[in-house]
Amino acid sequence: MAECGGGDSSTSSHTMDKSITLPPDEIFRNLENAKRFAIDIGGSLTKLAYYSTVQHKVAKVRSFEHHTEDAASDKLYEISVQEEVTARLHFIKFENAYIETCLDFIKDHLVNTETKVIKATGGGAHKFKELIERKLGLKVDKEDEMTCLIKGCNFVLRNIPHEVFVYAKHADSEFRFQTTHPDIFPYLLVNIGSGVSIVKVESEDKFERIGGSSIGGGTFWGLGALLTKTKRFDELLQLASRGQHTNVDMLVKDIYGGSYGSLGLTGDLIASSFGKSATADKEFSKEDMAKSLLHMISNDIGQLACLYAKLHNLSRVYFGGFFIRGHPVTMHTITYSINFFTKGEVQALFLRHEGYLGAIGAFLKGAEEDNPNQYSWGENYAGSSGLMSVSPDMNPLQRARSGTFDMLEMDRLERQLVNLPLLQDSSSYIPDTVDLTEDALAREYWLDCFEEALDGVVKRAIGSQPDIPEVTERAEKFRQKYRNKLQTLRHQPFAYGSLTVRSLLDTREHCLNEFNFPDPYLKIKEKENDMALKYYLKVVKSLEELGWEQRQLALVRGVLAGNVFDWGAKAVSDVLESDPEFGFEEAKRQLEERPWLVDSYDQWLQRLKGPPHKCALFFVDNSGMDIILGVMPFVRELLSRGTEVVLASNSGPALNDVTNGELQILIERIAAMDPVIQAGLMDDRLTLVQSGSSSPCLDLSRLDKVLAMVVRERQTDLIVIEGMGRAIHTNYYATLNCESLKMAVIKNSWLADRLGGKLFSVVFKYEVPAGKLSQNSSALTPS
């Protein structure tokens, strides 16, 4: 066990040796590169924020100069691993009891002497001002608490997709995460601290406190202490969770013998909080009194929030403050109250990181010269502890973590991310097909699947850096880190929002990057690209020899066969490991015959007999056979029809997916062999863009802003999504305002069985928006 202060634990009984189970450098990470501190000190918790620069290894590819006519015979590209500096925000939450020891640790490890000021907010900022200035040698600059809270709330709503949830105590999944509307304004923030503040937020800088109450968390704590002699807030909530309020509260049925039908009041409704205590000649338990008090205050706050929401016509109502703080018992009573008073029309919404809002806002105030809001940010799962449940039902290890040390890390993304303009309804778009948080059977399978695959990933990571001495040690650290994440998700599937195959894949990528494995499949991709290029002209020639109708089916089968080459699928990686000669024709033979598992091919063929599409946006998948022998002949046919094509590939590496840097070189090589591709590039009818993603899956609500602009400018009317990650695990149910093709081969036996198919079953899903069906059918009608 590590102490924050790094001193002798035997002489520091008051310090963090009782609560920290992580080495201090895993809590206050990268302090040597830290600057711009902010702190939010509440009644019991301190939240520290700082900015750091992080050095990562990044794999880069660069094209060689080719001087021969047959470019395909030369070495494909030069690979180099470079250092890249990125920005990261760190947020740490801990109990006030540890503040002095933490400040000592920061002081001992802080290298950057340029930092002169620390932004501070919260009620405790004044109390600890002298201590902070003395320990850190920084001037404390106090910021308005409500301004910081709103700025922090706007930031998490804008940057963390699974930030908002509703709480359902008796559901299979107690946390149900919501899609954040692209336009986050307006909303109501109900901040329940000692009292209650109700704030209407209309824009980034426009908000107004429209109401409040003196009856809040402080009231519950104060009256609870008088009634139960319990001084700690969390202990009071524990008492309430075990209590039965009906022993103390007077219900409607206690007065009328049942429900009061004419007024629509059920018999179980509370008529009078603590009503039975006035007449009953008996002692009431601490648990029952605490529960009654909790209901009384929650119902009062809930009704107040509903009245203000109705008055200002607001449907989004977020609750925060120390009274909430992720406690199931308070979230449940608030949820019940909101449901009752609005008859289910308004949901009580909670925030996964509500405890950090003040610290985030204070930090943003101090960093205005860098304008952090001009960038998009993403949660770094490798360095974030995730949402912790403090439910009494949770195991002791989980409960021990809550209220001690939690971390949130946000990485600045290279590119600003926006919605795909062609989403039919961006406010209801859900990228993921299955929510593993709610599907226990699928959750167990996929967690086991990722754990079983860990040895292979470690082997691949070591193999990608054979000449570096400490590679095995780093790979083992990666293994431990990712395995710990999987264990956390077994107990708390809601830790990082909705648990999905996408989030499991992304967490693995984050952990690989954490230990400087930027692209474990880089050399495999180069080898497979090099091999596939040699066969490109042969594949094109064989397609050109076919009749038009035969060629259309062969092109689709080519895309599907190419998609078999996926190192992320165990059934495929086992084959590729054992049989290096497994090739494109073998992959075609593995495909199921028509009719496919999902088969809209006849409709697609009929559409091709009509006028060409104006522009097709193609989200590509794997390197090698997939992109070169599958996708590019398909793209070539679209270009020949007169359709412009935009190829969207990953900005950063994930598994053996082709990156934008690699694709630029591959298209240059193909263009040197193929006049159709060459003409497409020259005439600007073939365009390559980054997707903004570094994931094997695809979130259409977080795409590169440049890509969105190209989609609009080119008047895109066809979207093609290829691969299991992008078209099955995500976007299978995505509805678009234009025609779409979703193509994939199912390379997982369990998933194939669940979908009613078998290994290598085919999904070919062609969809047309309802309003455009009649237009297309009229275009296809012979004159």
N, C-alpha and C positions, 0 to 999 in steps of 0.2 A: 504493500500500500504506500502511496506517495503522498507527501505533504506538499502543499502549495509553496510554503516558505523554504523548503529544502533543508530545514534544520533538523536537529535531533528530536525524533518523535516522542522520546521519553520525557522531554522537558517542555513539550508543547501540547498538553492535553486539551487545550481550548481550541486548537487549530483543526485543520481539515482532515486529519488522519482518521476521523470517525466517519467521514462521509465520502471522500473521494476514492473511487475505485479505479481511476484512470491516472496514468502518469501526468504530471502537471503540464508537460509540453503537448499533451493531447487536448488540454483544456484551453490554455492561453497559447494558441499556436502561432508560430511565425512572428513572435514579438520583436525579433531583431530587425524586422522590416516594417514595423508598425508605425503609424502616424495618425493624426486626427482622432483623438479619443473623445468619447461621450459617455455619460453615465446617467442612469435613471435610478434613483434610490427611493423606494417605497417604504411602507411601514415595516415590512418583514423581508423583502427581497431587493437585491441590487442587480441591475442589468447593465453590463459594460459593453460598449461597442468600440471597435476600432477598425481602421482600414490598413491593409497591408499589401505589399506587392509580392507575388509568388512566382518563383522560377519553376517552369515545367520543361521537360524535354518534349519536343515536338518533331515528328517525323515529316520530312519534306522530300518531295520528288522534283527533279529538274531534268528537262529534256536534254539529251545530247545533241550536238550538231551532227546531222547525217549528210554524208557526201555521196552516197551510193544511190542508184536508182531503186534497188530493192531494199527499201528502208526496213522492211520486216526482218531482215537478217541481222541487223545491228542490235547491240544491247539496247534495251528499251528505254531506261531512264536511270539517272543517278539518284541514289538514296542517301540522304544525310539526316542526322539527328541533331537538331539545334536547340539552344536554350531560348525560351520565350518567356517574357515577363507579363503576367496578367494581374488584374486587380481583384482583391477579395475583401468582403466585409465579414467581420467576426462579431458575433453577439453571444455573450455568456451570461447566464442567470445563476445567482447563488444567494444563499441566505445572508442577511446582514451581519450575522454573528461572525462571518468569515472575511469581512471586508478589509480589516487591517492586514491580515495575513496575505490576502490577495494583492493588496497594494504593495506590500513588501516584495512579493514575487515579481510583479510587473516592474518595479523600480530596479531590481537586480538584473533583469533581462532586457530592459529597454535600451536599445542602442541608438535610435534616432533622436538626436538632440535638437532637431529643428522644431519639434512640437513644443509649443509654449503655452497652449490653452487647452483646457478640457471643457467641453460643453456639458452642462448638468441640468437635469430636470427632476421632477418628483418632490414629494414633501420632505424627503430626507436630505435633499441637496444642501439645504442650509445647515442642518445638524452636522453633517460630515465635511463641510467645506474646509475647515481648518486642517482636518486630518488628511484630506486629499492633497491640499496644497503643500503640506509639510512632507508627506511621504513621496510624492511624485515630482515636486518642484514645478508644478503647472498651475497657472492661474485658472480658477474656477469661474466660468462664464455661464450664469444661470439663464435658461430659456423657459419661456412660458409653457406650462405643462400641457394645456389643452392643444396648443398649436403643434407641439411635438407629437402628441397622441394622434392627431388627424393626419399629419404628414406620414407618420409610421403606418397608419392604417391604409392610406392611399398606396403606399409603396408595396405592401404585401399583397393587396388586392390586385395590383397591376402586374406583379412579377411572379407570384407563386400560384400556379393553376389550381392546386388542391388546397387552397387556404381556408375556404369557407365550408362549414359543415352544420348539419342539423343533428341534434342528439335524440336518439330513440332508445330509451332504456331497455325495453323488453324485446327489441328486434335482434335478429341474428348478428347484425353488425350495429353496435351502439353508435358509431360515428358514420354518418352518411354525407359524403362530400358532394358539394354542389359545383356546377359550372359557373365560373365568375363571368358576368356579363362584360363584353368588351368595353362598354361605356359604364364605368363603375359608379358614376354619379346619376342622380342624387341618392343619398342614403341617410339613415338615422343611426347614430351611434349612441348607445345607452351605456354610459360608463359608471359602473357600480363600485365605488370605492367606499370611503367612510360614509358619504352621502351618495346621491345619484345626480349625474349631469346628463341631460338629454340634448344632443347636438345634431343639428341638421347640416349636412355637408353637401354643398352644391357644385363645387369645383375644387381644383388643387389648392387654391388660396382663399376660397370663400366658404366660410362656415359660421354658424350662429348657435349659441346656446339658447334653445327655445324653452327650456323648462328643466325641472329637477325636483329633488325631494331631499329632506334631511333624514328620511328613513331609508337607510341603506345598509351596507356591509358593517359599518361601525355600530349601527343599531343592533344588528344581529349579534355581533361580538359582545357589545356592552351588556345588553339585556340577558344574553346567554350566560355571560360570566356571573351576573347577579343571581340568575335562576339555578345554575348548575354548579357554581364555584369552579368552573373550568376556565382557565385563563388563555389557553392556546386556541387560535381560530380553527386550525385543522382538527384538533381534538373535538371541538364543538361540532364540526361537520361529521366526524366519525360517530359521535353520539346520535346525531340526527338521522344518520343513515340506518341506525338500528332501532329507531323509535317508531311508535305508532301514534300518529297525531289524533286519531279518532278517540283515544282515551282522554284527551284534554279538550279538543275542539267540540263545540256543539254543532251537530249536523242538522240539515233540514228535517230529516226523519225523526230526530230527537224531539223536535217541536211539534211536527204534524203527523207523526206516526208513519210517514212514507213520503212520497214526492209531493210537490205543490204544483199540480198539473196546470192550473190556469195561468201560472206565471212561468211555466216551463222549467221549473227547478227540480232536479233529481234529488232523491232522498239522501244520496251520499255527498251532496254539496255542503261545504262549510258555511253554516249560518252565522256562527260567532266564534272567532279565534279565541281560545282559552275559555270558552263559555262554560264548560263543565267545572272549571276550577272554582267558580263562584258559589256553586251549590253543593258540590260533592265533598263529603267529609272524609277525605283520605289524602294520603301522600301521593304525588305523581312522580314517576321516574324521571331522571335526568334526560334519558333518551327521548321520552315522549314529549317533554317540554321543549327540548331542542328542535324536534321535528315540527311541532306546532308553530314555534317561532319562525322557523325557516319558511314554512308555507305562508304564514301571515305576511312576512316581508316580501317574499317572491311574488305573491298574488298582488300586492300593492304596487310593486314595481312593474309587473306585467301589465296591469290595467292602465297605469300611467303611460307606459310606452305605446300601448295600443291607441289610446286617445290621441296622443301626439301624432302617431303615424296616420291616423284617419284625418286629423285636422289638416295635415300638410300633404295628404295624398301620397304617402311613401309606402312602398311595399317591401323594401329591403331594410331590415332592422337588425343591426349587429349589437351583440352584448359583449362587454369586456369589463376589466377592472379586477381587483384582487378578490372580490366576492365570487367571481366566476372561476378564474385561474384553472380551468380544465377539470374542476371537481364535478363528477357525475351527479352528485346529489343536488347541487345548485342548478346545473344545466337542466336537469329533469324538472325541477319545480318551476323554473322560468319558462321552459318549453310548454309545460302543462297550462300555465297561466295564460300565455300568448294564444295557445290553441283554443282555450275556453272563451276568452274575451273577443276573439276575432272569428269564432266559429270555423277555424281552420284556414281562413283566407290569408293570414300572414304567418310566416314561419319565423321562429326565433333562430337567428343565425349566429354561430360562434366562429371564432378565428383560431386556427391552429397555433399561431404565434402571437396571440394577443398580449402575452406577457412582455413581449419585446417592443411593442409599438412606441412607447415613450423614448426608449434608447435609440431606436431607428430614427425617429423624428429628430431627436437632438443631434444625432450624427449628421443627418441630412442638412440641418441648419448650419452646422459647422463646415460642411463640404460644398456650400452653394457655388463657390468659385469654380469647382470642377463639374457642376451641374450633373449629378448622378442620374437624374431623371431622364437625361437624353439617351441613356443606355438601357438595354434590357439586361436583367440579372436572372440567374438561375440558382436554385438551391443545390449546394454541394452535399449530396447524401453521405459521402465518405466522412465529412467532418461535422455533420449535424446529428444530434441525438434523437430527434423526432419527437412526436407527441407522446407524452407519458400519461397513462391513465392512473389516477390515484384512487380508483374504486376499491372498496374493502374486499371485493371479490378477487382482485388481482394478486398474483403471487408476491411474497415478501421481497424478493429481489427487485421487482419492478417498483414496489412502494418505496423501497429504500432510496431509489434513484430520484423519485419525484421530490421537488422542493430543495434538492441539494445543488447539483450542477447540471445544467442543460446547455447545449450549444446549438447555434444556428450559424451556418456559413453560406454566404451568397457570392457567387463568382460573376464578375462582369463579362458579358458575352461580347464577342467581337462585332456582332451584327445586331441591329435593332430588329425585334421580332414583332410581327403583326399577323392578323387573320388572313387566310386565303380569301380573296374577294368573292369567290364563287361558292362559298359555303351557303347553303340555302337559309340556315338560321344559325348564325354564329353564337347566339346566346344559349342555344340548347344543344350545340354540338358536343358530343362526348367522344374523344378519340378511341378509347379502349372498348373492345368488344365484350370482354368479361371482367367484372369487378371481383377479384379474388377475395376482397374484404368480406363479400357477402356469400360467395360460393365456396363453402368449406372443403368440399371434395376436390375441386380444381385447385384450391390454395395448397392443400397438402401435396397433391401431385407435383405442382410446379416448384414448390420449395424443395421437395426431394430431388426433382430433376436438376435444378441448379446446383444443389449441393453435390450430387453425384458427378456433375460435369466439372467440378472444381479442380480435380487432379489434372484433367486435360488442359484446362486454361492455364494452370501453373506451368505445366510442361511446355505449352506453346509460348508463354511469356519468357521462360528461360531460354528456349530455343531461338527466340528473336534477338537475343543479345549474347551470343556465345562467347564473345571475347572480353566480357566485362567481369572482373573478379567477384564483386559482391552481388551478382545477379540472383543467385540462389537465395541469399538472405532476404533480398527485397521481395522475391516471389513468395517466400514463406510468410512474410509480413502481410502481403496482399491476401494470401490464403486465410490467415487468421482474421484479418479485418472483415473480409467479405463473409466468412463463416459466422462471425459475430453478428453482422447485419442480418443474415438469414435467421439466426436464433432469435434476435429481437423481433423480427417480423412474424415468427411462429407464435410468439406470445402477444404481440401488439401489431396485428396486420395493418392497423390504421396509422402507424407511426409517421409515415411520410405522405399521408393522404390515401386515396384509394390504391390498394395494392393490386398491381396488374403485372402481366408478363413484361410490359414496357418498362415499368419502374424497377423490376428485378434486373433487367438487362442494363438499364441506365445506371443503377447502383453499382453493378459490376464494372462498367466502364469508368465510373468515378473512382472506384477503388484501384483499378489498374493505373489510372493517371496519377493517383496519389503516390504511387511507388515507382513512378517514372517508367511505365510501360505504355508509351503513347500509341503504339500500333503493332501489337504482337503478330499480326498477319501480313505485315508489310512485304516480306520476302516471298511468302506464298503467293500473294497477289501479283507480284512482279513476274514470278515464274508462270503463273496461269495466264496472265495477260500476254506474255511473250508467246506462249504456246498457241493460244486462241488466235492471235493475229496471223499466224502461219496458215490457218485454215479459212480465214475470212473470205478470200476470193473464191475458194472452192465452194463454200456454202452459198454465196451469192450466185455463182454460175449455175449450180444445181437448181436454185429457186427460179432463175430466169428461164430455164428449160420447161417449166411447168405451165399448164394453162392457167388463166387468171383465177378461176374458182379453186383449183387445186393449190395454187400458190398462197391464197389467203389462209387456208387451213394449215399449210406447211409453215407459214410465218408465225401463226399463233402457237403451233406445236414447238417451234423453235424457241420462242420466248419461254414457254413452259419448261422445255428441256434444259435451257440455260439456267433457269431458276432452281433446278435441282442442285446446282453446285453451290451449296451453302454450308460453310464450315460451322455455322451456328447450330445446325441440326445434327444431333448425334448419329442418327441413322445414316446420314450422308458422310459425315466426317469419318466414321468407322470404315466406310467403303473406300473413301479417298486415301485414308492412311494405309489400308491393306492392299489396295489395287491402284497404284499410281497411273496405270494405263486406262483407267475408267474414263471414257470420253463422251463426246457430244451425242454420237449415235447410240451408245449404250444408254445414255440418259433418256433418249426418246423412247427406247424400248421399255423403260421402266414405267412410263406414263400409262395411266388407265386409258382404255379405249372409250370412245363416245358411246352412249351419252355419259358425260362427266357428272361428277357429284353435283356441281352447280353448272348448268350449261345454257348460256344465252347466245351460243355461237351463231345459230341460225338467224337470230334477230340482227346480230352484228354484221353478218354477211349481207343481209338484205339492205342494211344501212349503207354499206360500202357501194352498193349499186346506185346510190343516189349521189348528190353533189358532194364534193370534198369538204372536209372541215376547214375552217379558216386557220385555226391554230390549235395544236395539241400540246399540252403540258404533260411530260412523261416523268414520273418519279421513279428513278432507276434504283436497282438493288445491288447485286453482287458484281465483283470484278470477274475477269476471265471469260469463260464460256458464256456467262449470262449476258454481260453488257456487249461483248464483241460479236458472238455468233447468234445470240437470241434477240437482243434489243435492237442492235444497229441495222440488221436487215429489215426489221419491222419499221424502223424510222425511215429507212431508205424508201420503202414502199409509200409511206405517207408523203414524203417529199415529192416522189414521182407523181402522186395524185394532185399535187398543188397545195398541200397542207404545210404551213409553217410548223416547225417543231422546236419546243423549248425542253431541253434535258436538264432536270433538276437532280443534283447529286449532293451527298453529304458534304458539309463544310469541314467536318473533322472525321477521323477514322472510327469505325465500329465494326468488329468482327472482320469479315472479308468484303464488306461493302465498298464499292468504288467511291473515292473521294473526288471532289471537284478538281483538285490538282492533278490527280491521276487521269481523270477523264479528259482534261485538256490535252494531255500528251497522247492518249489513245486515239482521240478524234483526229488529231494532227497526223498520226501514222495511218489511220484508215483513209483519210482524205488523200494522202499521197498515193494510195492504191486505187481509190474509187472516185471517178469523176462526178458521180451523183452527190456524194457527200461533200466533195470539194466545191461543187457549184452551190450547194446549200449554204456552206460557210461563206463563200465569196459574196453571195446575194443576200446575206443576212437572213436567210430563211431557216437556218439551223443555229440555235443559240444555246449556250451553256451557262447555267446559273447555279449558284449555291442555294441549297435549301435552308441553310441556317441551323441545321441539325447535326448532331454527332451521335445519333442513335440508330439502332437497327429497325426501329419503328418510326412512326410518322404522326406528329401532332399538327394538324392543319390550322390550328389557332396560334401557332408559334413558328412562323416562317419568316425568312429573310425579307425585309422591307423592299429590297430591290426586286426580288422574285414577284412580290405582289404587284409592283409597278409594271413589270414586264407583262404579267397576266392581263392587266387592264389595257395596256397600250396595244397588245397584239390581238385583243378581242378573242381570247381563248374560248373555244367552244367544245373542247374534248379534253378530259383529264384521264390519264392512264396511270394506275397505281399497281406496281408489280411487287410480288414477294409476300411471304408468310407474315413477316413482321409488319409491313406497311398496309397490306390488304386483308389480312385475316385477324391478327392480334389487334390491329388498329384499323379503323376506317371501313370495316365491313358494312356497318350500318350508316356510314356518313352519307348525307343527302346533299346533292350539289345542284347548282342552278344551270348546269350544262350536262351534256352527255358524259358518261364515265365508263371506263373499263377497269375492272379489278381482276387481276390474274395472279394465281398462285398455285403451287404444288404443295400438298400437305405432306410434310416430311417428318411428322411425329405420329407414331402409332396411336397413342392415347387420344390425341386431338382428333385424328382421323376417325377413330371409333366413336368418339363423342358426337361427331358431325354426321355419323351414319355412313362413313366411307371406310377406306383402308389406306395403308401407306402408299404414297404417291398418287392419291386421288387428286383430281383437278377441280379448281374453282375458276370458272370463267363467267364473270358477272357483268353484263352490259346493262346500263340503266339510263333511262331518258326521263328528265323531269316531266311531270304530268302535263304542264302547259305546252310542252314542245312536241308531244307525241303526234298531235294532229298536223303540225307543220311538216314533220318528217314523213308522215304517211302520205301527205299530199304530194311531197316531192318525189315519192317513190311510185306514185300512180302513173301508169303509162298514158300518154295522150292519145 
